[in-house]
Amino acid sequence: MNNLNSQPTNNKRLRFLNRASKNVSTGEALALFAVGTFGLHLITFFILILIYGSYSQLNKKPVPTLVQLETGSAIKVAPLGNRDRTDAVISRFVSDTITLMMNWSGNLPPSSIEENTKPKPDKGINIGERGLRGNRVTSGAWQASYALSEDFRKEFLKMLASMTPPGVFKGSTQVVLVPLSIQSPIKIEEGKWKVKMIANLTVFDRGNNLGEVIPFNKEIFVRAVEAPESPGNTSSLAAAIYQVRASGLEIYAIRDLPQENL
């Protein structure tokens, strides 16, 4: 009888011990999980410290400003945004483009030392527009026109063809652009500027060696564009287009400068 009573008691004790052991195992698992998580956070914290230290050292280093070209020469550069251009770059772009476009010597733009001493006559580029006073522009103007935006270029070439004297292509007339003042670029908005140019066009021909002076006072509107990649060994046309657009700029409008602004 005593044995029967003691058996249920022993079973209860065993169930209690099993429950206790399970409770202990769950607690240990939670403790291990907490320790592991803390360890991972600690490792992550040290990694972040190392990364911060690396960035701090990088921040203290001066920004690289020297770029070596494939030709072996080196140039100094400055960090700029994709749509930012310095005043010097904008002014030079405007000056070079307008000078190439408006200087009509009757000779081709030289492409070698030999052509500098023995220039070739310029027969002009036919723009295919009939009914105009003229339908040709100088080769230099044609090359420089690739610095204009596509929607502005065609109309401007028509205007140039109409005002180019026929004697330019016969070697009897020359037109020289004389810049008097190129003002600093004025920013209109992000990536857009306007430049005021005060200049004279002097027309020389065989009957007038003193030259006829025509005012050329313009407001030139410029915007930033993606600079083309170097064409390498390709056609002369591709090289000419690259040369006039290498600054990552284009002219999208030209208008007369009002007299009161001179």
CYANA upper distance limits for C-alpha pairs under 8 A (distance plus 0.5 A):
  1 MET  CA      5 ASN  CA      7.05
  2 ASN  CA      6 SER  CA      6.71
  3 ASN  CA      7 GLN  CA      6.84
  4 LEU  CA      8 PRO  CA      7.89
  5 ASN  CA      9 THR  CA      7.43
  6 SER  CA     10 ASN  CA      6.76
  7 GLN  CA     11 ASN  CA      6.82
  8 PRO  CA     12 LYS  CA      6.77
  9 THR  CA     13 ARG  CA      6.87
 10 ASN  CA     14 LEU  CA      6.74
 11 ASN  CA     15 ARG  CA      6.75
 12 LYS  CA     16 PHE  CA      6.70
 13 ARG  CA     17 LEU  CA      6.69
 14 LEU  CA     18 ASN  CA      6.64
 15 ARG  CA     19 ARG  CA      6.66
 16 PHE  CA     20 ALA  CA      6.64
 17 LEU  CA     21 SER  CA      6.61
 18 ASN  CA     22 LYS  CA      6.69
 19 ARG  CA     23 ASN  CA      6.71
 20 ALA  CA     24 VAL  CA      6.71
 21 SER  CA     25 SER  CA      6.72
 22 LYS  CA     26 THR  CA      6.79
 23 ASN  CA     27 GLY  CA      6.75
 24 VAL  CA     28 GLU  CA      6.66
 25 SER  CA     29 ALA  CA      6.73
 26 THR  CA     30 LEU  CA      6.78
 27 GLY  CA     31 ALA  CA      6.66
 28 GLU  CA     32 LEU  CA      6.62
 29 ALA  CA     33 PHE  CA      6.61
 30 LEU  CA     34 ALA  CA      6.64
 31 ALA  CA     35 VAL  CA      6.68
 32 LEU  CA     36 GLY  CA      6.52
 33 PHE  CA     37 THR  CA      6.57
 34 ALA  CA     38 PHE  CA      6.62
 35 VAL  CA     39 GLY  CA      6.63
 36 GLY  CA     40 LEU  CA      6.77
 37 THR  CA     41 HIS  CA      6.74
 38 PHE  CA     42 LEU  CA      6.59
 39 GLY  CA     43 ILE  CA      6.71
 40 LEU  CA     44 THR  CA      6.62
 41 HIS  CA     45 PHE  CA      6.55
 42 LEU  CA     46 PHE  CA      6.89
 43 ILE  CA     47 ILE  CA      6.76
 44 THR  CA     48 LEU  CA      6.68
 45 PHE  CA     49 ILE  CA      6.81
 46 PHE  CA     50 LEU  CA      6.83
 47 ILE  CA     51 ILE  CA      6.74
 48 LEU  CA     52 TYR  CA      6.53
 49 ILE  CA     53 GLY  CA      6.65
 50 LEU  CA     54 SER  CA      6.76
 51 ILE  CA     55 TYR  CA      6.74
 52 TYR  CA     56 SER  CA      6.57
 53 GLY  CA     57 GLN  CA      6.78
 54 SER  CA     58 LEU  CA      6.70
 55 TYR  CA     59 ASN  CA      6.49
 56 SER  CA     60 LYS  CA      6.90
 57 GLN  CA     61 LYS  CA      7.16
 65 THR  CA     76 LYS  CA      5.91
 65 THR  CA     77 VAL  CA      5.34
 65 THR  CA     78 ALA  CA      6.35
 65 THR  CA     79 PRO  CA      8.24
 66 LEU  CA     74 ALA  CA      7.09
 66 LEU  CA     75 ILE  CA      6.26
 66 LEU  CA     76 LYS  CA      5.13
 66 LEU  CA     77 VAL  CA      6.54
 67 VAL  CA     74 ALA  CA      6.02
 67 VAL  CA     75 ILE  CA      5.93
 67 VAL  CA     76 LYS  CA      6.81
 67 VAL  CA     77 VAL  CA      7.44
 68 GLN  CA     72 GLY  CA      6.85
 68 GLN  CA     73 SER  CA      6.39
 68 GLN  CA     74 ALA  CA      4.73
 68 GLN  CA     75 ILE  CA      6.97
 69 LEU  CA     73 SER  CA      6.05
 69 LEU  CA     74 ALA  CA      6.34
 69 LEU  CA     75 ILE  CA      8.13
 80 LEU  CA     84 ASP  CA      6.37
 80 LEU  CA     85 ARG  CA      7.79
 83 ARG  CA    190 GLU  CA      7.58
 83 ARG  CA    191 GLY  CA      5.45
 83 ARG  CA    224 ALA  CA      6.13
 83 ARG  CA    225 VAL  CA      7.92
 84 ASP  CA    190 GLU  CA      8.38
 84 ASP  CA    191 GLY  CA      6.64
 84 ASP  CA    224 ALA  CA      7.84
 85 ARG  CA     89 VAL  CA      6.97
 85 ARG  CA     90 ILE  CA      7.21
 85 ARG  CA    191 GLY  CA      8.39
 85 ARG  CA    224 ALA  CA      8.03
 86 THR  CA     90 ILE  CA      6.92
 87 ASP  CA     91 SER  CA      6.55
 87 ASP  CA    184 SER  CA      7.07
 87 ASP  CA    185 PRO  CA      6.54
 88 ALA  CA     92 ARG  CA      6.55
 89 VAL  CA     93 PHE  CA      6.53
 89 VAL  CA    247 SER  CA      7.69
 90 ILE  CA     94 VAL  CA      6.73
 90 ILE  CA    185 PRO  CA      7.48
 90 ILE  CA    222 VAL  CA      8.46
 90 ILE  CA    249 LEU  CA      8.21
 91 SER  CA     95 SER  CA      6.60
 91 SER  CA    182 ILE  CA      7.67
 91 SER  CA    183 GLN  CA      8.42
 91 SER  CA    184 SER  CA      7.41
 91 SER  CA    185 PRO  CA      7.36
 91 SER  CA    195 VAL  CA      8.00
 92 ARG  CA     96 ASP  CA      6.42
 93 PHE  CA     97 THR  CA      6.46
 93 PHE  CA    247 SER  CA      7.59
 93 PHE  CA    249 LEU  CA      8.14
 94 VAL  CA     98 ILE  CA      6.51
 94 VAL  CA    195 VAL  CA      8.32
 94 VAL  CA    220 ILE  CA      8.32
 95 SER  CA     99 THR  CA      6.42
 95 SER  CA    182 ILE  CA      8.18
 96 ASP  CA    100 LEU  CA      6.58
 97 THR  CA    101 MET  CA      6.56
 97 THR  CA    144 ALA  CA      6.14
 97 THR  CA    147 ALA  CA      7.59
 97 THR  CA    244 VAL  CA      7.67
 98 ILE  CA    102 MET  CA      6.39
 98 ILE  CA    144 ALA  CA      8.09
 99 THR  CA    103 ASN  CA      6.29
 99 THR  CA    177 LEU  CA      6.82
100 LEU  CA    140 GLY  CA      6.12
100 LEU  CA    141 ALA  CA      6.67
100 LEU  CA    144 ALA  CA      6.58
101 MET  CA    140 GLY  CA      6.34
101 MET  CA    141 ALA  CA      4.40
101 MET  CA    142 TRP  CA      7.89
101 MET  CA    143 GLN  CA      8.28
101 MET  CA    144 ALA  CA      5.90
101 MET  CA    145 SER  CA      7.59
102 MET  CA    141 ALA  CA      7.12
102 MET  CA    175 VAL  CA      8.01
102 MET  CA    176 VAL  CA      7.63
102 MET  CA    177 LEU  CA      6.53
103 ASN  CA    140 GLY  CA      8.28
103 ASN  CA    141 ALA  CA      8.46
103 ASN  CA    175 VAL  CA      6.26
103 ASN  CA    176 VAL  CA      5.40
103 ASN  CA    177 LEU  CA      6.05
104 TRP  CA    138 THR  CA      7.09
104 TRP  CA    140 GLY  CA      8.26
104 TRP  CA    168 VAL  CA      7.18
104 TRP  CA    174 GLN  CA      6.16
104 TRP  CA    175 VAL  CA      5.41
104 TRP  CA    176 VAL  CA      6.93
105 SER  CA    168 VAL  CA      7.31
105 SER  CA    171 GLY  CA      8.42
105 SER  CA    173 THR  CA      8.07
105 SER  CA    174 GLN  CA      5.33
105 SER  CA    175 VAL  CA      6.73
105 SER  CA    176 VAL  CA      7.82
106 GLY  CA    121 PRO  CA      6.47
106 GLY  CA    122 ASP  CA      5.70
106 GLY  CA    123 LYS  CA      8.23
106 GLY  CA    138 THR  CA      8.07
106 GLY  CA    168 VAL  CA      5.50
106 GLY  CA    169 PHE  CA      6.02
106 GLY  CA    170 LYS  CA      7.77
106 GLY  CA    171 GLY  CA      5.95
106 GLY  CA    173 THR  CA      7.92
106 GLY  CA    174 GLN  CA      7.05
107 ASN  CA    119 PRO  CA      6.54
107 ASN  CA    120 LYS  CA      6.00
107 ASN  CA    121 PRO  CA      4.83
107 ASN  CA    122 ASP  CA      5.01
108 LEU  CA    119 PRO  CA      7.15
108 LEU  CA    120 LYS  CA      6.09
108 LEU  CA    121 PRO  CA      6.41
108 LEU  CA    122 ASP  CA      5.37
108 LEU  CA    139 SER  CA      6.86
108 LEU  CA    140 GLY  CA      7.48
109 PRO  CA    119 PRO  CA      8.45
109 PRO  CA    139 SER  CA      7.88
109 PRO  CA    140 GLY  CA      6.60
110 PRO  CA    115 GLU  CA      5.60
110 PRO  CA    116 ASN  CA      6.06
110 PRO  CA    119 PRO  CA      7.18
111 SER  CA    115 GLU  CA      6.99
111 SER  CA    116 ASN  CA      8.34
112 SER  CA    116 ASN  CA      7.08
113 ILE  CA    117 THR  CA      7.36
114 GLU  CA    118 LYS  CA      6.53
114 GLU  CA    119 PRO  CA      8.38
115 GLU  CA    119 PRO  CA      5.16
115 GLU  CA    120 LYS  CA      7.33
121 PRO  CA    169 PHE  CA      8.26
121 PRO  CA    171 GLY  CA      8.11
122 ASP  CA    138 THR  CA      7.35
122 ASP  CA    139 SER  CA      7.30
122 ASP  CA    169 PHE  CA      6.65
123 LYS  CA    138 THR  CA      8.01
123 LYS  CA    169 PHE  CA      5.88
123 LYS  CA    170 LYS  CA      8.41
124 GLY  CA    136 ARG  CA      6.17
124 GLY  CA    137 VAL  CA      5.90
124 GLY  CA    138 THR  CA      5.03
124 GLY  CA    139 SER  CA      6.01
124 GLY  CA    169 PHE  CA      7.01
125 ILE  CA    136 ARG  CA      5.70
125 ILE  CA    137 VAL  CA      5.85
125 ILE  CA    138 THR  CA      6.58
125 ILE  CA    139 SER  CA      6.46
125 ILE  CA    142 TRP  CA      7.53
126 ASN  CA    135 ASN  CA      6.25
126 ASN  CA    136 ARG  CA      4.95
126 ASN  CA    137 VAL  CA      7.24
127 ILE  CA    135 ASN  CA      6.32
127 ILE  CA    136 ARG  CA      6.40
127 ILE  CA    137 VAL  CA      7.86
127 ILE  CA    157 LEU  CA      8.12
127 ILE  CA    158 LYS  CA      8.25
128 GLY  CA    135 ASN  CA      6.91
129 GLU  CA    135 ASN  CA      6.06
129 GLU  CA    158 LYS  CA      7.94
130 ARG  CA    135 ASN  CA      6.98
132 LEU  CA    158 LYS  CA      8.48
132 LEU  CA    161 ALA  CA      8.21
132 LEU  CA    162 SER  CA      6.54
133 ARG  CA    161 ALA  CA      7.97
133 ARG  CA    162 SER  CA      5.51
133 ARG  CA    163 MET  CA      8.21
134 GLY  CA    161 ALA  CA      5.75
134 GLY  CA    162 SER  CA      5.52
134 GLY  CA    163 MET  CA      8.09
134 GLY  CA    164 THR  CA      7.64
134 GLY  CA    166 PRO  CA      7.86
135 ASN  CA    158 LYS  CA      8.01
135 ASN  CA    161 ALA  CA      5.80
135 ASN  CA    162 SER  CA      7.49
136 ARG  CA    161 ALA  CA      5.72
136 ARG  CA    164 THR  CA      8.28
137 VAL  CA    141 ALA  CA      6.83
137 VAL  CA    142 TRP  CA      7.02
137 VAL  CA    157 LEU  CA      7.83
137 VAL  CA    160 LEU  CA      7.00
137 VAL  CA    161 ALA  CA      5.60
137 VAL  CA    164 THR  CA      7.28
138 THR  CA    142 TRP  CA      6.74
138 THR  CA    169 PHE  CA      8.48
139 SER  CA    143 GLN  CA      6.66
140 GLY  CA    144 ALA  CA      6.60
141 ALA  CA    145 SER  CA      6.45
142 TRP  CA    146 TYR  CA      7.77
142 TRP  CA    157 LEU  CA      8.30
143 GLN  CA    240 ALA  CA      6.77
143 GLN  CA    241 ILE  CA      7.37
143 GLN  CA    244 VAL  CA      8.20
144 ALA  CA    148 LEU  CA      8.29
144 ALA  CA    244 VAL  CA      6.90
145 SER  CA    153 ARG  CA      6.71
145 SER  CA    157 LEU  CA      7.92
146 TYR  CA    153 ARG  CA      7.90
146 TYR  CA    241 ILE  CA      6.46
146 TYR  CA    244 VAL  CA      7.32
146 TYR  CA    245 ARG  CA      7.94
147 ALA  CA    241 ILE  CA      8.18
147 ALA  CA    244 VAL  CA      6.11
147 ALA  CA    245 ARG  CA      6.25
147 ALA  CA    249 LEU  CA      7.92
147 ALA  CA    250 GLU  CA      5.59
147 ALA  CA    251 ILE  CA      6.75
148 LEU  CA    152 PHE  CA      6.91
148 LEU  CA    153 ARG  CA      5.87
148 LEU  CA    250 GLU  CA      5.77
148 LEU  CA    251 ILE  CA      5.12
148 LEU  CA    252 TYR  CA      6.36
149 SER  CA    153 ARG  CA      6.39
149 SER  CA    250 GLU  CA      6.46
149 SER  CA    251 ILE  CA      6.46
149 SER  CA    252 TYR  CA      5.55
150 GLU  CA    154 LYS  CA      7.74
151 ASP  CA    155 GLU  CA      8.48
151 ASP  CA    252 TYR  CA      8.43
152 PHE  CA    156 PHE  CA      6.79
152 PHE  CA    252 TYR  CA      6.55
152 PHE  CA    253 ALA  CA      7.29
153 ARG  CA    157 LEU  CA      6.66
154 LYS  CA    158 LYS  CA      6.96
155 GLU  CA    159 MET  CA      6.93
156 PHE  CA    160 LEU  CA      6.72
157 LEU  CA    161 ALA  CA      6.57
158 LYS  CA    162 SER  CA      6.79
159 MET  CA    163 MET  CA      6.95
160 LEU  CA    164 THR  CA      6.52
164 THR  CA    168 VAL  CA      7.85
165 PRO  CA    173 THR  CA      7.79
166 PRO  CA    170 LYS  CA      7.58
167 GLY  CA    171 GLY  CA      6.67
167 GLY  CA    172 SER  CA      5.57
167 GLY  CA    173 THR  CA      5.34
167 GLY  CA    174 GLN  CA      8.40
168 VAL  CA    172 SER  CA      6.63
168 VAL  CA    173 THR  CA      5.17
168 VAL  CA    174 GLN  CA      6.32
168 VAL  CA    175 VAL  CA      8.40
169 PHE  CA    173 THR  CA      8.43
172 SER  CA    205 ASP  CA      6.18
172 SER  CA    206 ARG  CA      6.59
173 THR  CA    203 VAL  CA      7.69
173 THR  CA    204 PHE  CA      6.15
173 THR  CA    205 ASP  CA      4.84
173 THR  CA    206 ARG  CA      7.51
174 GLN  CA    203 VAL  CA      6.37
174 GLN  CA    204 PHE  CA      5.63
174 GLN  CA    205 ASP  CA      6.85
175 VAL  CA    201 LEU  CA      6.98
175 VAL  CA    202 THR  CA      6.10
175 VAL  CA    203 VAL  CA      5.00
175 VAL  CA    204 PHE  CA      6.72
176 VAL  CA    201 LEU  CA      6.14
176 VAL  CA    202 THR  CA      5.70
176 VAL  CA    203 VAL  CA      7.07
177 LEU  CA    199 ALA  CA      7.42
177 LEU  CA    200 ASN  CA      6.37
177 LEU  CA    201 LEU  CA      5.17
177 LEU  CA    202 THR  CA      6.96
178 VAL  CA    199 ALA  CA      5.99
178 VAL  CA    200 ASN  CA      5.64
178 VAL  CA    201 LEU  CA      6.75
178 VAL  CA    202 THR  CA      7.89
179 PRO  CA    197 MET  CA      7.85
179 PRO  CA    198 ILE  CA      6.77
179 PRO  CA    199 ALA  CA      4.65
179 PRO  CA    200 ASN  CA      6.95
180 LEU  CA    197 MET  CA      8.23
180 LEU  CA    198 ILE  CA      5.98
180 LEU  CA    199 ALA  CA      5.38
180 LEU  CA    200 ASN  CA      7.91
181 SER  CA    197 MET  CA      6.29
181 SER  CA    198 ILE  CA      5.53
181 SER  CA    199 ALA  CA      7.20
182 ILE  CA    195 VAL  CA      7.61
182 ILE  CA    196 LYS  CA      6.48
182 ILE  CA    197 MET  CA      5.09
182 ILE  CA    198 ILE  CA      6.93
183 GLN  CA    195 VAL  CA      6.68
183 GLN  CA    196 LYS  CA      5.96
183 GLN  CA    197 MET  CA      6.98
184 SER  CA    195 VAL  CA      7.03
184 SER  CA    196 LYS  CA      8.28
185 PRO  CA    193 TRP  CA      6.47
185 PRO  CA    194 LYS  CA      6.13
185 PRO  CA    195 VAL  CA      5.29
185 PRO  CA    196 LYS  CA      8.15
186 ILE  CA    193 TRP  CA      5.83
186 ILE  CA    194 LYS  CA      5.80
186 ILE  CA    195 VAL  CA      6.93
187 LYS  CA    191 GLY  CA      8.43
187 LYS  CA    192 LYS  CA      6.56
187 LYS  CA    193 TRP  CA      4.83
187 LYS  CA    194 LYS  CA      7.10
188 ILE  CA    192 LYS  CA      5.98
188 ILE  CA    193 TRP  CA      5.63
188 ILE  CA    194 LYS  CA      7.44
189 GLU  CA    193 TRP  CA      7.63
191 GLY  CA    223 ARG  CA      5.99
191 GLY  CA    224 ALA  CA      5.64
192 LYS  CA    221 PHE  CA      7.96
192 LYS  CA    222 VAL  CA      6.28
192 LYS  CA    223 ARG  CA      4.77
192 LYS  CA    224 ALA  CA      7.00
193 TRP  CA    221 PHE  CA      6.44
193 TRP  CA    222 VAL  CA      5.74
193 TRP  CA    223 ARG  CA      6.73
194 LYS  CA    219 GLU  CA      7.13
194 LYS  CA    220 ILE  CA      5.97
194 LYS  CA    221 PHE  CA      4.87
194 LYS  CA    222 VAL  CA      6.42
195 VAL  CA    219 GLU  CA      6.25
195 VAL  CA    220 ILE  CA      5.63
195 VAL  CA    221 PHE  CA      6.95
195 VAL  CA    222 VAL  CA      8.22
196 LYS  CA    217 ASN  CA      8.15
196 LYS  CA    218 LYS  CA      6.48
196 LYS  CA    219 GLU  CA      5.06
196 LYS  CA    220 ILE  CA      6.76
196 LYS  CA    257 LEU  CA      7.92
197 MET  CA    216 PHE  CA      8.48
197 MET  CA    217 ASN  CA      6.22
197 MET  CA    218 LYS  CA      5.83
197 MET  CA    219 GLU  CA      6.78
197 MET  CA    220 ILE  CA      7.97
198 ILE  CA    215 PRO  CA      8.44
198 ILE  CA    216 PHE  CA      6.87
198 ILE  CA    217 ASN  CA      4.96
198 ILE  CA    218 LYS  CA      7.09
198 ILE  CA    262 LEU  CA      8.43
199 ALA  CA    215 PRO  CA      6.77
199 ALA  CA    216 PHE  CA      5.47
199 ALA  CA    217 ASN  CA      6.22
200 ASN  CA    213 VAL  CA      6.76
200 ASN  CA    214 ILE  CA      6.08
200 ASN  CA    215 PRO  CA      5.04
200 ASN  CA    216 PHE  CA      5.48
200 ASN  CA    217 ASN  CA      8.09
201 LEU  CA    213 VAL  CA      6.20
201 LEU  CA    214 ILE  CA      5.46
201 LEU  CA    215 PRO  CA      6.69
201 LEU  CA    216 PHE  CA      6.71
202 THR  CA    211 GLY  CA      6.23
202 THR  CA    212 GLU  CA      5.90
202 THR  CA    213 VAL  CA      5.00
202 THR  CA    214 ILE  CA      6.72
203 VAL  CA    211 GLY  CA      5.60
203 VAL  CA    212 GLU  CA      5.50
203 VAL  CA    213 VAL  CA      6.98
203 VAL  CA    214 ILE  CA      8.36
204 PHE  CA    208 ASN  CA      6.52
204 PHE  CA    209 ASN  CA      6.34
204 PHE  CA    210 LEU  CA      7.55
204 PHE  CA    211 GLY  CA      5.07
204 PHE  CA    212 GLU  CA      7.23
205 ASP  CA    209 ASN  CA      6.86
205 ASP  CA    211 GLY  CA      7.83
208 ASN  CA    212 GLU  CA      8.16
217 ASN  CA    256 ASP  CA      6.66
217 ASN  CA    257 LEU  CA      5.94
218 LYS  CA    254 ILE  CA      7.07
218 LYS  CA    255 ARG  CA      6.15
218 LYS  CA    256 ASP  CA      5.12
218 LYS  CA    257 LEU  CA      5.20
219 GLU  CA    254 ILE  CA      6.26
219 GLU  CA    255 ARG  CA      5.85
219 GLU  CA    256 ASP  CA      6.57
219 GLU  CA    257 LEU  CA      5.91
220 ILE  CA    251 ILE  CA      7.51
220 ILE  CA    253 ALA  CA      6.66
220 ILE  CA    254 ILE  CA      5.13
220 ILE  CA    255 ARG  CA      7.20
221 PHE  CA    251 ILE  CA      6.21
221 PHE  CA    252 TYR  CA      6.39
221 PHE  CA    253 ALA  CA      5.66
221 PHE  CA    254 ILE  CA      6.67
222 VAL  CA    249 LEU  CA      7.19
222 VAL  CA    250 GLU  CA      6.15
222 VAL  CA    251 ILE  CA      4.99
222 VAL  CA    252 TYR  CA      6.52
222 VAL  CA    253 ALA  CA      7.97
223 ARG  CA    249 LEU  CA      6.19
223 ARG  CA    250 GLU  CA      6.18
223 ARG  CA    251 ILE  CA      7.07
223 ARG  CA    252 TYR  CA      7.69
224 ALA  CA    248 GLY  CA      6.33
224 ALA  CA    249 LEU  CA      5.09
224 ALA  CA    250 GLU  CA      7.10
225 VAL  CA    248 GLY  CA      5.52
225 VAL  CA    249 LEU  CA      5.80
225 VAL  CA    250 GLU  CA      7.25
226 GLU  CA    248 GLY  CA      5.84
226 GLU  CA    249 LEU  CA      8.21
227 ALA  CA    245 ARG  CA      6.85
227 ALA  CA    246 ALA  CA      6.00
227 ALA  CA    247 SER  CA      6.86
227 ALA  CA    248 GLY  CA      4.52
227 ALA  CA    249 LEU  CA      7.91
228 PRO  CA    242 TYR  CA      6.82
228 PRO  CA    245 ARG  CA      7.40
228 PRO  CA    246 ALA  CA      6.88
228 PRO  CA    248 GLY  CA      7.94
229 GLU  CA    242 TYR  CA      8.04
230 SER  CA    239 ALA  CA      8.40
230 SER  CA    242 TYR  CA      7.12
231 PRO  CA    238 ALA  CA      7.08
231 PRO  CA    239 ALA  CA      6.90
231 PRO  CA    242 TYR  CA      7.69
232 GLY  CA    239 ALA  CA      8.41
234 THR  CA    238 ALA  CA      7.02
234 THR  CA    239 ALA  CA      7.50
235 SER  CA    239 ALA  CA      6.97
236 SER  CA    240 ALA  CA      6.57
237 LEU  CA    241 ILE  CA      6.71
238 ALA  CA    242 TYR  CA      6.67
239 ALA  CA    243 GLN  CA      6.62
240 ALA  CA    244 VAL  CA      7.01
241 ILE  CA    245 ARG  CA      6.75
242 TYR  CA    246 ALA  CA      6.05
245 ARG  CA    249 LEU  CA      6.73
245 ARG  CA    250 GLU  CA      7.52
257 LEU  CA    261 ASN  CA      7.40
257 LEU  CA    262 LEU  CA      8.04
258 PRO  CA    262 LEU  CA      7.69
